[in-house]
Amino acid sequence: MIVFDLECLNGHTFEGWFEDKDDLNSQLQQGLLTCPVCDTVTVSQKVHAIAIRKSADVMNQKAVRANQEVMAELTEKVAEYVERNYEDVGTDFSKQALKMHYGAQEYRNIRGTTTKEEDKVLSKEGVPVLKVPILKKSSDDLN
């Protein structure tokens, strides 16, 4: 069985179940299909967006590019916020986070790096961690 979207002369859309494409065409030619809304027998198969591949691909590419630009801008803003508002503890991140988690050290906003093993330990201990990509600075920013 296969489902096809159908549309009547008056613009009502509905689905029809058929054995195959030949079954659909046969029923259309014989006038056996009627619109469930207005009972007209002037029915045709509705064109799917998949059938309009080139324009859909172009639209999808534009949407993907727009999403990438938005995500890049958002990532940059988050990274800048973290850099300004969190203390850099470098490779001691895991140790510092665990101390704060268990109350051995006063809580503060920290940032740093972890290994995969440290990530597993932090996760197992229930320490909430958010990974934020580090943005490379251009050579102009370094002077």
DATAWO-V84307 format. One line per field, one symbol per residue. ss: DSSP state (a for helix, b for strand, c for the rest). psi: psi as a letter, one per 30 degrees, with the letter a starting at -180 (. if undefined). burial: b if it has 16 or more other C-alpha atoms within 10 Angstrom, else e. A space follows every 50 residues. Layout:
ss->???
psi->???
burial->???
This chain:
ss->cbbbbbbbccccbbbbbbccaaaaaaaaaaccccccccccccbbbcccaa acaaaaaaaaaaaaaaaaaaaaaaaaaaaaaaaaacbbbbccaaaaaaaa accccccccbbbcccaaaaaaaaaacccccccccccccaaaac
psi->kkkkklklfggkkllkkleaeeeeeeeeefgfkkkfeggkgjklkkklee fieeeeeeeeeeeeeeeeeeeeeeeeeeeeeeeegkkjgbfgeeeeeeee eggfkkklkllallleeeeeeeeefgjkkkkkkkkkklfeff.
burial->eeebebbbeeeebeeeeeeeeeebeeebeeeebbbeeeeebebbbeeeee eeeeeeeeeeeeeeeeeeeeeeeebbeebeebeeeeebbeeebbebbbee beeeeeeeebbbebeeeeeeebeeeebeeeeeeeeeeeeeeee
